[in-house]
């Protein structure tokens, strides 16, 4: 009984991660650095909600940050952020200074844009090694990460800065194909880990994989190979579909407004969970996964656009990111399937996990849908 309880707890954790993520969306900032002879130019996009949490921007406490409020805090923003970023070129510290303040919209809301420069007075030629010490928000949010893009001599490198790896030393030489592949594959795995909407869509479709529909009721599947085949069909259909649109969007063949893409992704999560309650798609869940996987591919593409693709090895980076996404999905399946199979005959799986979990997913995704369509925040 104790073992069964542990299994149930492990499976429920997969679903209950979602409301935690809803209450506290993973925090990202986007840092772009361009190196020239003896100088580094930077642009730093930081979510207004994160800066507001750190130093306070909403002076009248009305829940909305105006341009006037943001402008009044320009000096505070520059002082707070640049104090948490240290750049060194070829072992020499390069002091930073703010140059310009702007504002921009990302798929998850407004961002303050800080343009800055760092001068390395003793370096006259090209910079060969760049060290980045990034400490933004780690004291407030250990899950925060900085997405660093470095542009130099026609090359592009992308690096993830996190609390576990705040200091990165980057050789500004042409990276090997293997290095680029590993970097972009890691980005793909990471995105699946924080892409809760993609995970909930996939898990919602997988929940019935270990069950059979008999006389309008769910019962446990008899053979593991049947459940494995159902999982294979769903995951493969989702993979093929989002790979198609991810590639088309990354290559700028097809472009869709991010607001509508994100809204459609939220709607797809609702429908996937609703299918577990009303059995709309029946045994054709793989078609459902393919159809909505096309939309999810545009969501993956927006992340890849923020990271940037190297011009001379665009296809390699695109394939690597896709591979990383699939590795992340396989990790989820590897955890989910044994737990679900071991509990498939228990009523708590059918009533608690399948039905209760689906209702929970519908509630979460409904909040996402309203927030994304109307560009508003229902939860802080």
Secondary structure, 3 states (H helix, E strand, C coil): CHHHHHHHHHHHHHHHHHHHHHHCCCCEEEEEEEEECCEEEEEEEEEHHHHHHHHCCCCCCCCCCCHHHHHHCHHHHHHHHHCCEEEEECCEECEEEEEEEEEEEECCEEEEEEEEEEECCCCCCCCCEEEEEECCCCCCCCCCEEEEEEEECCEEEEEEEECCECEEEEECCCCCHHHHHHHHHHHHHHHHHHCHHHHHHHHHHHHHHHEEEECCEEEECCCHHHHHHHHHHHHHHHHHHHHHHHHHHHCCCCCCCHHHHHHHHHHHHHHHHHHHHHCCCCCCHHHHHHHHHHHHHHHHHHHHHHHCCCHHHHHHHHHHHHHHHHHHHHHHHHHHHHHHHHHCCCHHHHHHHHHHHHHHHHHHHHHHHHHHHHCCCCCC
